[in-house]
């Protein structure tokens, strides 16, 4: 995706079939979701950019 990641708190994006929610304060934000086994996973903006992301769930 070429557009920048959302920056508003509690924004939701999709990556690898999983939703991730933006949490944290300015300068300490992260994207929180679950991995394929249901374990908590925290990603940085750079992580999501590498993995690929979208604003909607892809079927």
C-alpha positions, 0 to 999 in steps of 0.5 A: 500500500502506498498511502501512509499508515493511519496515525489516530489512536485506535485506528484499525488496519489489516495485515496477513489476515489479522486486524491490528489496532493502534495503541499508545501515546505520541512517540510510543505507539504500536499496532496490537493484534494476534498472530496465527496461533492467537498469541498477542503480537505488537508491531511497529509502523516499520513492521507493518510496512514490511509485512504489508497492510490494508485498511480493509480485510481482504477475502 
